Amino acid sequence: VMRAMTMTANNENDKPLLTYRDAVVYPSDLALLDSPTAWLNDACINFCLTRLQHRRTTRNPDEGPPSPEKGGGGGAARGERKRRKRIGEEDDDGAGKEEGENRSEDLFVDPSVISFLMHQLTEGDDDYLEELSNLNAAWNLPRLPTTSGAQHDRGRRRKRAFVPVSDQFGASRSAFVRPGGGRHWSMLLWEIDTHREIGDGCVRRSDASVGVSFRHFDSCRGCNASAARAVARKLVDVLRASSSGADGVLAENAAEVVECRAPQQRNGHDCGVFALGIAEALSSLDEHGVSKERHEALLRSRFEGGGGDDG
């Protein structure tokens, strides 16, 4: 039986212990690592994903300038845009290349941004479409071709996004109590390819459509399946926000999530560690659009003997 994640409020004496690019860690966050049963919280997850992002986009991952101030609430997308813009100026993963070249890019998403997307942004909001467009631009997602012939990215663009999923992301807005709550973490791999359809286990060429795939890796099989599907549906909405009239280039099942075998935790509190380990292992593959079976085999080899059962 899982306990709820440990959430500690920052008080006046809880000053930032570390600022690493856009990740801020407080002593209360670090204290979670001393507990034998506490979950990693949003701050810990974001710190590790920020380091993975920096490793993928620079040759010297241990050096990073101080983080700019982060905005909250409706400014989450705009703050994310600033972060990605700076990374795009420094990285060598394709951002900033001349239009028309083939580009492959990786993105590691802050869980607080997904929390904002799932619980603070609804279709009834006046700025719903604007905020989706802000996130689309912040994440530097491919511009989709449209039936009206509007401008889109030339050349081939491939994007991988590693999205941490909390079981609370699947809760209704009324049931959402506070950011960072929840009982379980898992990892959702989102792949976009502007020149291909990404199938389950294979890649099929189709210049007429954009390939989108979601693969879900859960260290407690089935716990976050519904939350992962809810997040995938919202992420497809963000992708569509690049242009109106792009529905024709996305398959009807674009938000379908494929559940993958993943190493299984042996206790009720290591879910965050497993989710981060899965992201690190999968991101070590420089290839995009690889088979589901290859992803699963990679995880088996990486986690073998490391404390997880084969899922």
Secondary structure, DSSP 8 states (H G I E B T S, - for coil): -----------TT---SEEETTEEE-HHHHHGGG-SS----HHHHHHHHHHHHHHHH-S-TT----------GGGHHHHHHHHHHHHHHH--SSTT--TTS-EEEEEE--HHHHHHHHHT--TTSTTHHHHHHHHHHHTT------TT------S-EEEEEEEEEEGGGGS-TTT--STT--S-EEEEEEEEETTEEE-SSSEEE-TTS-EEEEEEE-SSTTTTHHHHHHHHHHHHHHHHTTSTT-GGGS-TTTT-EEEE---B-SSSS-HHHHHHHHHHHHHT---SS--HHHHHHHHHHHHTTTT-B--
